[in-house]
């Protein structure tokens, strides 16, 4: 497989590099590295290789968590200062053509579906802007109509009229399909591989274009070729062994830093939350292991942004923020129209009791429900200003905006 860089020069894809990684060997090290190996890494220059990173994920490294945390905090302050950038997800739609066992938007889940109009999206953006947000992440399930009818481009332009920072978390596209979104004002693209374990990936993705592991894996490269200046990746912890997932994410991030070097790279570390469909996690990551993971990522990738979502409870979030986090969501809603009630008049269901793609004539408004179904249940339900206040109490600085489009154009 060959991808095309921004310069137009062909280059190998991460898909090829991923196939060649000695993941089994590194996962073994992540489970078996001893205390002396960990101590040597912490005394020296820190992890320089992926096998070093793997050692910092080991149970032995967990016994040196205090040392890892202190070093991680110092490195974060050195590279990023005391800043925590705040953003909010703005859900455009919960319609989706994929069956993903762990997702509330999965096609076969009998939930209430809504796609906001661009005017509704603007209402949501204005409400978030009034709260102080200047960075918004537009989120939607995967559906062909979002691309073919110019819907996403219209939403980006609407939101861009209110806030300077617009990113997308939508179904993977071709580079040519991404370019109009960049031209409309989108600066970032977030795409989680969900799990880098091929067998589990096939198990939990049973229908729709998301079944294609390689296509999804190469998405950040296509986004970079289209001109996105921020690339976000991550795994959904709870599907496969967390140590194996972390190593794969680190390898992916390292590759992007080398091959897509004009873009900023961020890593998200979401854990599974309850959602429609009642999927139960296949694996578990303890809170202490989450701390270890954040510190290991910061020590290995000191200049990469680490994202913390409202999937985690408030007390844990407040404890994690100083360790290496640079971006955090706040006051989040995971349903379309969650901030203003926009689109409630568009909530639909089928009389057959099964939500699915259908001709508009088959839908009718549900008189008993007034809002769409969210993707998952959030754990930190504090309003945005309360999260900002908590960040300040920690001696950190909540930042709502970090650049202006005018300045970016002059640069």
N, C-alpha and C positions, 0 to 999 in steps of 0.2 A: 504494500500500500504506500502511495506517495501523496504527501500533502503539498500545498503550495504556500510559500511564505509571502509576507507582505511585499517583498521585493520581486515576487514572481518566480523565484528560483525554487525548483522542486527539491524536496528533502524527505527523509524518511519520517514516518509517523511514529508516535509513541506506541501505537499498536504493535509494531515490530519490536521495539525496544522492550515492551512489556513481556512479550513472548519469550525473550531471551534472558529475563531476570532470574537469578537463582533464588527465587522466593522461598522455596522449601528450606534452603540452608539458612537464610536469614531468620525465618520463623523459628527454626530450631534454636538459633542463638537467642532469640527473644524469650524463649522459655527456659534456656539453660545457662545463660551467662552467669558467672559467679561474682561474688562481691569484690574480689581483687580486680577483675576486669572493669567493673563499674567505677571503682575508686580511682583507677588509673585514668579513666576518661575524665572524671571530675577534677582530678589534680592537674591534668594537662590542658591542652587547647580545646577540649570538648570533642564531640563527635564530628568527624570529618567525612566518614564513609557511611553508607547505608547499614553496613554490619555494625558500626558503632551505634547508630541510632537504634538498631534492633536491641543491642545490649541495654540501652536505657529504658526499654520497655519490659525488661525481665523482672521476675519476682525479686531477684537480688537488688535491683535498682530501686524497687519499692521500699527497701529498708533504708535507702539514702534519700528519701523524698525531701527532707528538710534542706539538705544541701542542694539538691536539684532546684527546689523552689527558690531559694535565695539567689542562686546563679541565674535562673530564668528571669526573676524580677529585675535584677541588676542589668541584664542584657536588654530587656525590654525598655527600661528607662533610658538606656544608652542609645538605642536605635530609634525609639518612637517617642521619647519623652513621657509625660504623664497623661497623654491624650487617649481617650476612648471615643472613637467616632460612633455616633448613634444613627441608626437607620430604622425604617419601618417597612414591613412587607405590605404591599397593596395587592390584594387578590382580585384579578380581573374576572376569572371564571373558574368554576369547578367542573366544567364539562371536560371529558377525557375519553379517548378511544382505546386506552391501554388498560389491561388488567394487571395490576400490581398488588400482590396479596397484602402488603403492609400499609397501603395508602387509602385514606378516606375517600379520595376522588376516583378510585378504581371503577372501571366501567360497569361492572356487575353489581356494585353496591347500590341498593335502592334508596338513594338520597335525593334531596331537593337540589336541582341544578339551576344555576344562574350564570349568565354572561352579562356583565355590565356593559352598557353603551359607553362610548367615549365621553359623553356628557356626564354619565354617572361616575366614571373614573375621575373626571375633573373635580366633581364634588368631593370625592374621597381625598384627592390630592390637596385640595384647598383646606379641608379639615385638618389633615396632617401638617400642612404648612403652618396653619394657625397654632398648632402645638409646638412648633419650632423646628420640625424636621426639614432638612434640606437634601437628604439622601433617601430615595425611595427605591425599593426593589419590587418590580412588577412581576407577579406570579400568576401562572395559569396552568391548567392541565394541558394535555396535548390534543389538538384538534386541527384538522386541515383548514378549516374556515378562518382560523386566526391569521393564517398567512395569505391564503388565496384571495381574500376579500380586503386586504390592507388594514385589517382591524388593529393589529399590534402597532403598526406605524402610526395610526391615528391616535392610539392611546399614549404612545411615547410623546408625540407632539403635544397632546393635551397636558400631560403631566409636566413636560419640559417647560411649559409656559408658566408653571408655578414654582418649580424647584430646579436647581442647577445640576443635581446629581441623580441620574436615572439609570438603573440597572435592570436586567431581565433574568427571570428564571422560568423558562418556557421549554417546550419540546425542542429537541435538536433540529437544526436546519442545515441546508447547504450554505456555503459561503456567500453565494449570490443572493440568497434570501436574507442573510444577515445585513448586507450592506445598506439597504434602504432604512433599516432600523438604526444603524449607526449614523447615517445621514440625518435621520429625524431627531437625533439627540441622545440615543442610548450610549452610555460609556462603558458599561460592564455587563458581563455575561456569566451567570452562575449555572453550573451543571454538575450535579452529584452523580457519580457512577453508581451510587447506592451500595453496591458490593462489588469488590474486585475478584471475588470467588466465582469463577465461571459456572460451576455446578449449582451453587445456590442462586446465582443470578437467573439461570434458566428455570429453577424451581419456583421462584417468586414472580417472574414475569411470564405470564402464560398467553397473553394476547396483545396484539398491537405492535407498532414499530419499535417500541422500547425493548422488544425481545432481542434486538440486534446489539449484542455486547460491544462489538468492535466499532460500530457506527457511533454509539454513545461515547466510547472511550476517546475517540478522535475529535469530539465536538469542540473542546477548547482551541484546538489548532485551527479549525475552520473559522471560529469566532475571531481569533487573532488575525487571520488573513483578511477578514472583513474590516478590521480596524478597531475592534474593541480594545480599550486601554486598561481594563481590569478583567482578570479571569479568576473565577472562583470555582474551586473543586472541593470534593469531600466524599466521605462514605457515611452511610447511615448505620450507626453502631447498634447492633442487636440482630443483625442478619448472619454474620460470620464471626470468627475469632477476632477479637478487637486488635490483637497484636498484629495479625496478618494483614488486616485492613489498613492499619496505621502505616505499616511498611510500604504497602502498595501506594497509598496516598503520598507518602514522602518521596517515593521514586517518581511518581507522576509530577509532583511539584518541582522536584529537582530538574526533570527533563524540560518542563515548561520554562523554568528560569534560564536554562541554557539556550533553548530554541525559540522562545517567544519573549525575548529579553526586553522588548520595548513596553511590555505590559506589566502591570503590578499583579502579583499572584496572592490570593487569599485562600485559606483553608477553613472549612467549617467542620465542626465535630458534633453533629446532632445525634442524639440517642432517640430510639423509637419511643413514641408516645401513643396513648390510646386513641383510636380513631374508629370511624364506621367500618364494619367488617370484623371488628374484635380480633384482629391478628395479634398473636402472642409472640414476643421476641424469641428468636431461635437461640440467641446467646445473650449474655449479660455482661455489662461493664459496671463495676462498683464506682462510687463517687471518688474513692481514693485513687482508683485506676484512671479516672478522668483527670485528676490533678497530675498524675504521673505523665499522662499522654500530652497534656498541654506543655508541661515543662520540657519533655523530650523534643517536641516539635520546635519549641523556641530555641533550644540549644543547638539543634541540627540546622534549622533554617531561620537564622536570626533576623532576616529582613522580610520575612513573609508575614502578611497579616493573618491573625487568628480571630475567627468569628465565634461569638457566643450568642445562642438564640434563647428565646423565651421557652424553649422546651425544658429548660432546667429550672428548678424551684428558686425562689428569691434568695433564701439564705445561702444556697450553694453558689448561685451566680455572684453574690457579693464576695464570696470567698475566692472564686476563680478569677475575677476581673483583674486583680493586681498581678497575677502570676505570669501573664504573657498575652492576655487578650488585648486586641487593638480595635475591634469593631463589635458592637453589640446592638441587637434589636431591642425595642422597648415598646410597651403599650400595644403589643401585636394582636391582630385578629387574623384568623386563617380562613375566613369565609368572605366571598364577594359581598361588598357593601357593609362590611363589619364596622366601619367607623362612622357612617352616617345613616345607614339603612337604605342607601341607594340600591336600586334594582329589586326591591322587595316585591314590587308589582309585577316583576318578571319571573318570580319563582314558579316553577312548574313541576308537574308529576304526571305519570301516565295512569290511566284508569286501571291498567293491568297490574299496577303496583310495582312495576319494574322500570327504573329509570334507564333510558337508552336513547341513542340517536333516533329521531323520528321526524316525520313531517310535522310542521307546526300545527296542523289541524288535529293532531292526535293528543295535543297537550291542553291542559286546563289548569287554572289557578287553584292552589290548595287553600281552602278557606281556614284551615286549622293551623297553618304555619306562616310566620311572617318574615323568616330569614332563611338564607341558604345554609347548607351544611358545610362546616369547616373541614379542612384537610386533616387536622389532628387537634387534640386538646393541648392548650398551652399550660405551662406550670407556673410561670411568673406572670401574674395578671395585674401587676402594679401599673398605674398610669405612667406615661413617659416622664412626666416631671418628677415622680417619685424615684424612678430609676436614676435620673440625672442627679437628684439630691443624694442618693446613696453613693454614686460614683464620687461626688464631691467630698462626702464624709470619709471616703477611703483615701483622700489626699490626691485623687486623680482629677482630670479635667474633662467633663463631658463636652464634646464638640459636635454641633449639629451640622456644620458646613465647613468644608476644607478647601474649596476652590470656587472660582467663578468662571462661567463659560467664556466671558470676555477676556479674562486673563489667559485662559487656556488657548484661545485663538491667537492672542498676541505672542504667546510663548512659541 
